């Protein structure tokens, strides 16, 4: 879910909001702050959140207007501003029936912080580099993280090929 706002409605800076016992979205982030841009300087003010498992199942079939009301209520309770009054739009996607994602996402277990870097540095028999949102350190579990990691891996493979090319 991405909620868009005309201007920054929250008064205190924040990056992530973890709502572990919330009925729907479990994690929210300030989209501009996540990219290192203060929301006050961003041309687009938005927050991104996601719901998983049974919480996501309970949202299936709801209209965009109903989803916007639910998610805005959650942000209002968590951050103390009238999110519904400030919200100018919503975008949402259910990945449950996507033919490739099938509702899946990754997470790192407690103590597994080094696993993302390990994936970045892994080579399988010098023929394959690993890339995707699971190997992203800066934007894990996101499409933008997957894109950045794909570009990183392509550069890694290119350098490997240049270093190991044989002369004819």
Secondary structure, 3 states (H helix, E strand, C coil): CEEEECCCCCCCCCCEEECCCCCCCCEEEEHHHHCCCCHHHCCCEEEEEECCHHHHHCCCCCCHHHHHHHHHHHHHHHHCCCHHHHEEEEECCCCCCCCCCCCCCCCCCCCCCCHHHHHHCCEECCCEECCCHHHCCCCCCCHHHHHHHHHHHHHHHHHHHHHCCCCC
